[in-house]
Amino acid sequence: MNKATDLAEAQVLITHDVGLHARPSVKLTKLAKGFGARIVLALAEEGPWVDAKSIVKVMATKAPKGSTLYLRAEGDDAEDAIEALVGLVERNFDEGATHADA
């Protein structure tokens, strides 16, 4: 976290069987909207970066299982936002067992 600019960044592996599609995208954007920070995500460090609070833009990434999700947040609660979003992805979007395991 860079206190001068209130910037936080992280990367996390998507392990959910359907990747970042309908339900996971809704959960991610809903969580992101709970923070005041500007939050963007990408599938590569160089981008393209999309607004993590936009369900249309997040779903349009079509991130499959095995993709690395890059996250950046800027604002007073940037660090908390990144920590929460990484946790959500690591918990398989709070869906318990993946479809293949069910």
TIVO-2410 file (N, C-alpha, C; in nm, 3 decimals):
# residues 102
REC num residu      c1      c2      c3 atome chaine
REC   1      M   0.085  -0.119   0.000     N      A
REC   1      M   0.000   0.000   0.000    CA      A
REC   1      M   0.087   0.123   0.000     C      A
REC   2      N   0.062   0.212  -0.089     N      A
REC   2      N   0.137   0.337  -0.099    CA      A
REC   2      N   0.053   0.448  -0.036     C      A
REC   3      K   0.090   0.490   0.084     N      A
REC   3      K   0.011   0.589   0.157    CA      A
REC   3      K   0.003   0.723   0.085     C      A
REC   4      A   0.103   0.756   0.004     N      A
REC   4      A   0.102   0.884  -0.066    CA      A
REC   4      A  -0.015   0.893  -0.164     C      A
REC   5      T  -0.049   0.781  -0.225     N      A
REC   5      T  -0.156   0.782  -0.324    CA      A
REC   5      T  -0.273   0.691  -0.285     C      A
REC   6      D  -0.265   0.625  -0.170     N      A
REC   6      D  -0.369   0.531  -0.128    CA      A
REC   6      D  -0.398   0.430  -0.239     C      A
REC   7      L  -0.291   0.367  -0.287     N      A
REC   7      L  -0.302   0.271  -0.396    CA      A
REC   7      L  -0.268   0.132  -0.343     C      A
REC   8      A  -0.349   0.033  -0.379     N      A
REC   8      A  -0.323  -0.106  -0.341    CA      A
REC   8      A  -0.338  -0.192  -0.466     C      A
REC   9      E  -0.257  -0.297  -0.474     N      A
REC   9      E  -0.260  -0.388  -0.588    CA      A
REC   9      E  -0.243  -0.531  -0.540     C      A
REC  10      A  -0.297  -0.623  -0.616     N      A
REC  10      A  -0.280  -0.765  -0.586    CA      A
REC  10      A  -0.310  -0.845  -0.711     C      A
REC  11      Q  -0.273  -0.972  -0.707     N      A
REC  11      Q  -0.313  -1.065  -0.812    CA      A
REC  11      Q  -0.357  -1.193  -0.743     C      A
REC  12      V  -0.454  -1.260  -0.805     N      A
REC  12      V  -0.511  -1.381  -0.746    CA      A
REC  12      V  -0.552  -1.475  -0.858     C      A
REC  13      L  -0.534  -1.603  -0.835     N      A
REC  13      L  -0.569  -1.707  -0.933    CA      A
REC  13      L  -0.717  -1.742  -0.921     C      A
REC  14      I  -0.786  -1.746  -1.034     N      A
REC  14      I  -0.927  -1.786  -1.035    CA      A
REC  14      I  -0.932  -1.938  -1.041     C      A
REC  15      T  -0.988  -2.001  -0.938     N      A
REC  15      T  -0.997  -2.147  -0.933    CA      A
REC  15      T  -1.141  -2.196  -0.948     C      A
REC  16      H  -1.236  -2.105  -0.954     N      A
REC  16      H  -1.378  -2.142  -0.970    CA      A
REC  16      H  -1.397  -2.206  -1.106     C      A
REC  17      D  -1.472  -2.317  -1.112     N      A
REC  17      D  -1.487  -2.393  -1.236    CA      A
REC  17      D  -1.541  -2.312  -1.353     C      A
REC  18      V  -1.632  -2.219  -1.328     N      A
REC  18      V  -1.688  -2.141  -1.439    CA      A
REC  18      V  -1.611  -2.011  -1.462     C      A
REC  19      G  -1.506  -1.989  -1.384     N      A
REC  19      G  -1.429  -1.866  -1.400    CA      A
REC  19      G  -1.508  -1.746  -1.352     C      A
REC  20      L  -1.481  -1.634  -1.412     N      A
REC  20      L  -1.546  -1.509  -1.372    CA      A
REC  20      L  -1.665  -1.484  -1.465     C      A
REC  21      H  -1.770  -1.564  -1.446     N      A
REC  21      H  -1.890  -1.549  -1.528    CA      A
REC  21      H  -2.004  -1.497  -1.441     C      A
REC  22      A  -2.127  -1.528  -1.473     N      A
REC  22      A  -2.244  -1.464  -1.413    CA      A
REC  22      A  -2.241  -1.451  -1.260     C      A
REC  23      R  -2.259  -1.559  -1.187     N      A
REC  23      R  -2.268  -1.548  -1.041    CA      A
REC  23      R  -2.142  -1.491  -0.979     C      A
REC  24      P  -2.024  -1.542  -1.014     N      A
REC  24      P  -1.902  -1.484  -0.955    CA      A
REC  24      P  -1.886  -1.335  -0.988     C      A
REC  25      S  -1.921  -1.295  -1.109     N      A
REC  25      S  -1.910  -1.154  -1.147    CA      A
REC  25      S  -2.002  -1.066  -1.064     C      A
REC  26      V  -2.124  -1.114  -1.041     N      A
REC  26      V  -2.219  -1.038  -0.960    CA      A
REC  26      V  -2.165  -1.022  -0.818     C      A
REC  27      K  -2.113  -1.129  -0.763     N      A
REC  27      K  -2.058  -1.122  -0.627    CA      A
REC  27      K  -1.939  -1.028  -0.619     C      A
REC  28      L  -1.851  -1.033  -0.717     N      A
REC  28      L  -1.735  -0.946  -0.717    CA      A
REC  28      L  -1.775  -0.799  -0.729     C      A
REC  29      T  -1.863  -0.768  -0.823     N      A
REC  29      T  -1.902  -0.628  -0.841    CA      A
REC  29      T  -1.980  -0.576  -0.721     C      A
REC  30      K  -2.065  -0.659  -0.663     N      A
REC  30      K  -2.140  -0.617  -0.544    CA      A
REC  30      K  -2.045  -0.584  -0.430     C      A
REC  31      L  -1.946  -0.667  -0.410     N      A
REC  31      L  -1.847  -0.642  -0.304    CA      A
REC  31      L  -1.768  -0.515  -0.336     C      A
REC  32      A  -1.725  -0.499  -0.460     N      A
REC  32      A  -1.648  -0.381  -0.499    CA      A
REC  32      A  -1.726  -0.253  -0.476     C      A
REC  33      K  -1.856  -0.256  -0.503     N      A
REC  33      K  -1.939  -0.137  -0.485    CA      A
REC  33      K  -1.952  -0.094  -0.340     C      A
REC  34      G  -1.918  -0.183  -0.247     N      A
REC  34      G  -1.923  -0.151  -0.105    CA      A
REC  34      G  -1.806  -0.065  -0.058     C      A
REC  35      F  -1.713  -0.038  -0.146     N      A
REC  35      F  -1.595   0.042  -0.112    CA      A
REC  35      F  -1.597   0.173  -0.189     C      A
REC  36      G  -1.542   0.276  -0.128     N      A
REC  36      G  -1.534   0.406  -0.193    CA      A
REC  36      G  -1.422   0.415  -0.294     C      A
REC  37      A  -1.323   0.329  -0.281     N      A
REC  37      A  -1.207   0.331  -0.370    CA      A
REC  37      A  -1.247   0.305  -0.515     C      A
REC  38      R  -1.169   0.359  -0.606     N      A
REC  38      R  -1.183   0.327  -0.748    CA      A
REC  38      R  -1.112   0.193  -0.765     C      A
REC  39      I  -1.183   0.093  -0.817     N      A
REC  39      I  -1.127  -0.042  -0.828    CA      A
REC  39      I  -1.134  -0.086  -0.974     C      A
REC  40      V  -1.021  -0.135  -1.024     N      A
REC  40      V  -1.015  -0.187  -1.160    CA      A
REC  40      V  -0.953  -0.325  -1.158     C      A
REC  41      L  -0.982  -0.403  -1.262     N      A
REC  41      L  -0.923  -0.537  -1.273    CA      A
REC  41      L  -0.883  -0.563  -1.417     C      A
REC  42      A  -0.794  -0.660  -1.432     N      A
REC  42      A  -0.745  -0.699  -1.565    CA      A
REC  42      A  -0.699  -0.844  -1.561     C      A
REC  43      L  -0.681  -0.901  -1.678     N      A
REC  43      L  -0.630  -1.038  -1.690    CA      A
REC  43      L  -0.482  -1.039  -1.724     C      A
REC  44      A  -0.421  -0.920  -1.736     N      A
REC  44      A  -0.278  -0.907  -1.761    CA      A
REC  44      A  -0.231  -0.780  -1.692     C      A
REC  45      E  -0.106  -0.779  -1.646     N      A
REC  45      E  -0.053  -0.663  -1.577    CA      A
REC  45      E  -0.064  -0.535  -1.659     C      A
REC  46      E  -0.051  -0.548  -1.789     N      A
REC  46      E  -0.055  -0.430  -1.876    CA      A
REC  46      E  -0.198  -0.390  -1.916     C      A
REC  47      G  -0.297  -0.469  -1.872     N      A
REC  47      G  -0.436  -0.437  -1.904    CA      A
REC  47      G  -0.484  -0.517  -2.023     C      A
REC  48      P  -0.598  -0.480  -2.077     N      A
REC  48      P  -0.677  -0.362  -2.046    CA      A
REC  48      P  -0.745  -0.373  -1.909     C      A
REC  49      W  -0.756  -0.259  -1.841     N      A
REC  49      W  -0.817  -0.251  -1.709    CA      A
REC  49      W  -0.963  -0.210  -1.722     C      A
REC  50      V  -1.049  -0.276  -1.644     N      A
REC  50      V  -1.192  -0.245  -1.648    CA      A
REC  50      V  -1.241  -0.212  -1.507     C      A
REC  51      D  -1.348  -0.137  -1.501     N      A
REC  51      D  -1.410  -0.097  -1.375    CA      A
REC  51      D  -1.469  -0.220  -1.305     C      A
REC  52      A  -1.417  -0.251  -1.186     N      A
REC  52      A  -1.464  -0.370  -1.113    CA      A
REC  52      A  -1.604  -0.352  -1.056     C      A
REC  53      K  -1.658  -0.231  -1.063     N      A
REC  53      K  -1.793  -0.206  -1.013    CA      A
REC  53      K  -1.897  -0.214  -1.124     C      A
REC  54      S  -1.854  -0.247  -1.246     N      A
REC  54      S  -1.944  -0.259  -1.360    CA      A
REC  54      S  -1.963  -0.406  -1.396     C      A
REC  55      I  -2.083  -0.458  -1.371     N      A
REC  55      I  -2.111  -0.599  -1.399    CA      A
REC  55      I  -2.090  -0.630  -1.547     C      A
REC  56      V  -2.129  -0.541  -1.635     N      A
REC  56      V  -2.114  -0.564  -1.779    CA      A
REC  56      V  -1.967  -0.576  -1.816     C      A
REC  57      K  -1.884  -0.486  -1.765     N      A
REC  57      K  -1.742  -0.488  -1.798    CA      A
REC  57      K  -1.671  -0.608  -1.736     C      A
REC  58      V  -1.708  -0.644  -1.613     N      A
REC  58      V  -1.645  -0.758  -1.547    CA      A
REC  58      V  -1.682  -0.887  -1.621     C      A
REC  59      M  -1.809  -0.905  -1.655     N      A
REC  59      M  -1.849  -1.026  -1.728    CA      A
REC  59      M  -1.784  -1.031  -1.866     C      A
REC  60      A  -1.762  -0.916  -1.927     N      A
REC  60      A  -1.703  -0.911  -2.061    CA      A
REC  60      A  -1.558  -0.960  -2.062     C      A
REC  61      T  -1.493  -0.966  -1.946     N      A
REC  61      T  -1.356  -1.017  -1.944    CA      A
REC  61      T  -1.352  -1.165  -1.976     C      A
REC  62      K  -1.461  -1.237  -1.948     N      A
REC  62      K  -1.472  -1.380  -1.975    CA      A
REC  62      K  -1.351  -1.456  -1.921     C      A
REC  63      A  -1.311  -1.422  -1.799     N      A
REC  63      A  -1.194  -1.485  -1.738    CA      A
REC  63      A  -1.222  -1.631  -1.703     C      A
REC  64      P  -1.152  -1.724  -1.765     N      A
REC  64      P  -1.175  -1.866  -1.736    CA      A
REC  64      P  -1.101  -1.911  -1.610     C      A
REC  65      K  -1.138  -2.029  -1.564     N      A
REC  65      K  -1.065  -2.092  -1.453    CA      A
REC  65      K  -0.917  -2.099  -1.491     C      A
REC  66      G  -0.831  -2.069  -1.395     N      A
REC  66      G  -0.688  -2.073  -1.420    CA      A
REC  66      G  -0.630  -1.938  -1.458     C      A
REC  67      S  -0.716  -1.839  -1.478     N      A
REC  67      S  -0.669  -1.704  -1.511    CA      A
REC  67      S  -0.617  -1.635  -1.385     C      A
REC  68      T  -0.519  -1.549  -1.403     N      A
REC  68      T  -0.474  -1.463  -1.295    CA      A
REC  68      T  -0.549  -1.332  -1.307     C      A
REC  69      L  -0.612  -1.291  -1.198     N      A
REC  69      L  -0.687  -1.167  -1.193    CA      A
REC  69      L  -0.600  -1.062  -1.125     C      A
REC  70      Y  -0.576  -0.952  -1.194     N      A
REC  70      Y  -0.497  -0.841  -1.139    CA      A
REC  70      Y  -0.594  -0.736  -1.089     C      A
REC  71      L  -0.573  -0.690  -0.968     N      A
REC  71      L  -0.662  -0.593  -0.905    CA      A
REC  71      L  -0.585  -0.470  -0.862     C      A
REC  72      R  -0.645  -0.353  -0.880     N      A
REC  72      R  -0.588  -0.227  -0.833    CA      A
REC  72      R  -0.700  -0.145  -0.773     C      A
REC  73      A  -0.669  -0.079  -0.664     N      A
REC  73      A  -0.767   0.011  -0.602    CA      A
REC  73      A  -0.697   0.138  -0.560     C      A
REC  74      E  -0.768   0.248  -0.573     N      A
REC  74      E  -0.714   0.378  -0.534    CA      A
REC  74      E  -0.820   0.453  -0.454     C      A
REC  75      G  -0.783   0.494  -0.332     N      A
REC  75      G  -0.874   0.566  -0.245    CA      A
REC  75      G  -0.846   0.532  -0.100     C      A
REC  76      D  -0.921   0.594  -0.011     N      A
REC  76      D  -0.898   0.578   0.132    CA      A
REC  76      D  -0.908   0.433   0.180     C      A
REC  77      D  -0.998   0.356   0.121     N      A
REC  77      D  -1.017   0.217   0.165    CA      A
REC  77      D  -0.962   0.117   0.062     C      A
REC  78      A  -0.864   0.160  -0.015     N      A
REC  78      A  -0.808   0.075  -0.122    CA      A
REC  78      A  -0.754  -0.057  -0.069     C      A
REC  79      E  -0.678  -0.052   0.039     N      A
REC  79      E  -0.618  -0.174   0.092    CA      A
REC  79      E  -0.725  -0.272   0.139     C      A
REC  80      D  -0.827  -0.222   0.208     N      A
REC  80      D  -0.937  -0.307   0.254    CA      A
REC  80      D  -1.012  -0.367   0.136     C      A
REC  81      A  -1.032  -0.287   0.032     N      A
REC  81      A  -1.104  -0.335  -0.086    CA      A
REC  81      A  -1.029  -0.450  -0.152     C      A
REC  82      I  -0.900  -0.433  -0.173     N      A
REC  82      I  -0.819  -0.537  -0.237    CA      A
REC  82      I  -0.817  -0.663  -0.152     C      A
REC  83      E  -0.800  -0.648  -0.022     N      A
REC  83      E  -0.799  -0.764   0.069    CA      A
REC  83      E  -0.932  -0.840   0.061     C      A
REC  84      A  -1.043  -0.769   0.059     N      A
REC  84      A  -1.175  -0.832   0.053    CA      A
REC  84      A  -1.196  -0.903  -0.081     C      A
REC  85      L  -1.158  -0.839  -0.190     N      A
REC  85      L  -1.177  -0.899  -0.323    CA      A
REC  85      L  -1.089  -1.022  -0.343     C      A
REC  86      V  -0.966  -1.015  -0.300     N      A
REC  86      V  -0.877  -1.132  -0.310    CA      A
REC  86      V  -0.936  -1.247  -0.228     C      A
REC  87      G  -0.983  -1.216  -0.108     N      A
REC  87      G  -1.044  -1.319  -0.024    CA      A
REC  87      G  -1.163  -1.385  -0.090     C      A
REC  88      L  -1.247  -1.305  -0.155     N      A
REC  88      L  -1.365  -1.359  -0.225    CA      A
REC  88      L  -1.324  -1.456  -0.334     C      A
REC  89      V  -1.227  -1.417  -0.414     N      A
REC  89      V  -1.180  -1.504  -0.523    CA      A
REC  89      V  -1.118  -1.631  -0.466     C      A
REC  90      E  -1.037  -1.617  -0.361     N      A
REC  90      E  -0.971  -1.734  -0.300    CA      A
REC  90      E  -1.072  -1.830  -0.237     C      A
REC  91      R  -1.188  -1.778  -0.196     N      A
REC  91      R  -1.294  -1.862  -0.138    CA      A
REC  91      R  -1.391  -1.913  -0.245     C      A
REC  92      N  -1.348  -1.911  -0.371     N      A
REC  92      N  -1.435  -1.955  -0.481    CA      A
REC  92      N  -1.567  -1.881  -0.484     C      A
REC  93      F  -1.561  -1.751  -0.455     N      A
REC  93      F  -1.678  -1.664  -0.459    CA      A
REC  93      F  -1.786  -1.710  -0.363     C      A
REC  94      D  -1.743  -1.770  -0.252     N      A
REC  94      D  -1.833  -1.818  -0.146    CA      A
REC  94      D  -1.938  -1.916  -0.195     C      A
REC  95      E  -1.900  -1.997  -0.293     N      A
REC  95      E  -1.992  -2.096  -0.347    CA      A
REC  95      E  -1.961  -2.237  -0.301     C      A
REC  96      G  -1.874  -2.251  -0.204     N      A
REC  96      G  -1.840  -2.383  -0.151    CA      A
REC  96      G  -1.770  -2.467  -0.256     C      A
REC  97      A  -1.813  -2.590  -0.271     N      A
REC  97      A  -1.752  -2.681  -0.370    CA      A
REC  97      A  -1.778  -2.628  -0.510     C      A
REC  98      T  -1.681  -2.643  -0.596     N      A
REC  98      T  -1.700  -2.604  -0.736    CA      A
REC  98      T  -1.791  -2.705  -0.803     C      A
REC  99      H  -1.843  -2.672  -0.918     N      A
REC  99      H  -1.940  -2.758  -0.985    CA      A
REC  99      H  -1.885  -2.898  -1.012     C      A
REC 100      A  -1.757  -2.909  -1.044     N      A
REC 100      A  -1.697  -3.040  -1.071    CA      A
REC 100      A  -1.690  -3.125  -0.946     C      A
REC 101      D  -1.679  -3.059  -0.830     N      A
REC 101      D  -1.671  -3.132  -0.703    CA      A
REC 101      D  -1.806  -3.170  -0.648     C      A
REC 102      A  -1.911  -3.105  -0.695     N      A
REC 102      A  -2.046  -3.127  -0.640    CA      A
REC 102      A  -2.104  -3.257  -0.686     C      A
***
